[in-house]
Amino acid sequence: MAPIYCSKLRNTVIPIVYFLLLSPTINAQSIYRTACQGNIARLDSMLLKVDINTQDNRGRSLLHWAVACNKQKVFEHLMAKGIAFNLEDNEGATPLYMAVRFQHMGFFDALAGMLSDVDWQKRYGASLLEKAILNRDLSFVRKLVESGVPIDSKNKKGSTPLEIALRTETSEIADWLVTNGADRTLVRNFTPQGDYMGQEAPGKEAKVFAPNFISSEEYEFGSVFNAKGNEFYYGVDLGGRNVIRFSKREGNEWTQPKTILSHERYGYNDPFLSPDGNRLYFISNQALDGQGDPKDIDIWYVERKGVGWSEPINAGPNINSESEEYYISFAKEGTMYFASDKNQSHHDIYYSKFVDGEFQEAVKLGNAINTEAYEADVFVDPNEAYLIFCAQRPDGLGRGDLYISFKKADGSWSPSVNMGNTVNTEHHELCPFVTEDGKYLFFTSRQDIYWVSTAIIDALKTKSTAMD
């Protein structure tokens, strides 16, 4: 199967491909892929044995797929055959939402016209406006408001459309909303204070980190604090373009997150600091000369220059290959751990020692970590006591789970195990990071950054030791 990358540069993937990658594992005969391909004859043949209102393992119907894939004839065919046109998927999204998400105005008009008696404006309006703003699509924002969606609808995070537009610096949409009556007094301002941005510490149940300040309506991932805990870096997907943002504690207050690495053609994400904090490593599809067409994903870094950073520097041939390398973490003496798919069709985890200022030839970890499945997004404990990484395996709970392996007394790694439902869900868990004080595990899930007590790691270590 095609790997569902635990971390990737989505600016290199058009939206419909992203939709397909995150959909269920399916072969060429799948009824959903057939709908997406527009093959009506084959679709009808399959419908002889499958209910027309079938839903995939994410709850998406054939109509979700037809809209997402922009297949007008399949859409019309399914409607003529009586398909339920307002089924919700596992996250509450209907085909109408797909029309907004993939910016297909014709499908939206057709579906909205059939929903006139459902009061969809109040039920779905907030999520539809949120997606239109994240798409930076003023035409759809205007369409939704003119269709009766309340201009001050609050989404699940309590944000109004104007608050979302201001937070995402979508000024044209923000101006339009204000001109058309959006209430400025409903816009909240957040100024976190203190350690960990003043958030209530999590226990054994994972919580969203810094909602509406760090974890917002956008897709945030790949987060890291510096050793002192007064700098925070993370990746953000801006509708297919990845950037790295930064917030700093000044006195007792945290600064508003700002973008420190971005490019109109290249993507930057998965930030991680070197052990001394003087280099910020990340992944990018940037051309080696910094000017050419995007290339395969490599590991890069920038160096501190006063209060700023240098231009991006490629990590070199002992790390990077002609295939993909991504997600970086370091042991305290400088050994880099990362993922690569060089010389094979799936990603595995490698390490490279840092000797006399140079990374050495990378070494692939053994089968306690790497399998025929997909392994990536590795975090190494600074003392190399354990590894946490993302994998897709038959025992997984969702589309990508976090696994852990512990260093044994003889220096080998214990067989990696799933970290369980304290962390993993039916969704996609990725981008692990443990804070310098060893208290909290950060990771990405459901397009937000989560954190949880590392007591779960201690419990898994006890279990692993008992099994040796």
Stockholm file with secondary structure:
# STOCKHOLM 1.0

chainA/1-468         MAPIYCSKLRNTVIPIVYFLLLSPTINAQSIYRTACQGNIARLDSMLLKVDINTQDNRGRSLLHWAVACNKQKVFEHLMAKGIAFNLEDNEGATPLYMAVRFQHMGFFDALAGMLSDVDWQKRYGASLLEKAILNRDLSFVRKLVESGVPIDSKNKKGSTPLEIALRTETSEIADWLVTNGADRTLVRNFTPQGDYMGQEAPGKEAKVFAPNFISSEEYEFGSVFNAKGNEFYYGVDLGGRNVIRFSKREGNEWTQPKTILSHERYGYNDPFLSPDGNRLYFISNQALDGQGDPKDIDIWYVERKGVGWSEPINAGPNINSESEEYYISFAKEGTMYFASDKNQSHHDIYYSKFVDGEFQEAVKLGNAINTEAYEADVFVDPNEAYLIFCAQRPDGLGRGDLYISFKKADGSWSPSVNMGNTVNTEHHELCPFVTEDGKYLFFTSRQDIYWVSTAIIDALKTKSTAMD
#=GR chainA/1-468 SS CCCCCSSCCGGGSCHHHHHHHTSCCCCTTCHHHHHHHTCHHHHHHHHTTSCTTCBCTTCCBHHHHHHHTTCHHHHHHHHHTTCCTTCCCTTSCCHHHHHHHTTCHHHHHHHHHHTTTTTHHHHHHHHHHHHHHHTTCHHHHHHHHHTTCCTTCCCTTSCCHHHHHHHTTCHHHHHHHHHTTCCGGGCCCCCCBSGGGGCCCCCSSCEESSBTTTBCSSEEEEEEECTTSCEEEEEEESSSCEEEEEEEEETTEECCCEEEECCSSCCEEEEEECTTSSEEEEEECCCTTSSSCCCSCEEEEEEEETTEECCCEECCTTTCCSSCEEEEEECTTSCEEEEECTTSSSCEEEEECEETTEECCCEECCTTTCCSSEEEEEEECTTSSEEEEEEECTTCSSSBEEEEEEBCTTSCBCCCEECCTTTCCSSBCEEEEECTTSCEEEEEETTEEEEEETHHHHHHHHHHHHHC
#=GC SS_cons         CCCCCSSCCGGGSCHHHHHHHTSCCCCTTCHHHHHHHTCHHHHHHHHTTSCTTCBCTTCCBHHHHHHHTTCHHHHHHHHHTTCCTTCCCTTSCCHHHHHHHTTCHHHHHHHHHHTTTTTHHHHHHHHHHHHHHHTTCHHHHHHHHHTTCCTTCCCTTSCCHHHHHHHTTCHHHHHHHHHTTCCGGGCCCCCCBSGGGGCCCCCSSCEESSBTTTBCSSEEEEEEECTTSCEEEEEEESSSCEEEEEEEEETTEECCCEEEECCSSCCEEEEEECTTSSEEEEEECCCTTSSSCCCSCEEEEEEEETTEECCCEECCTTTCCSSCEEEEEECTTSCEEEEECTTSSSCEEEEECEETTEECCCEECCTTTCCSSEEEEEEECTTSSEEEEEEECTTCSSSBEEEEEEBCTTSCBCCCEECCTTTCCSSBCEEEEECTTSCEEEEEETTEEEEEETHHHHHHHHHHHHHC
//
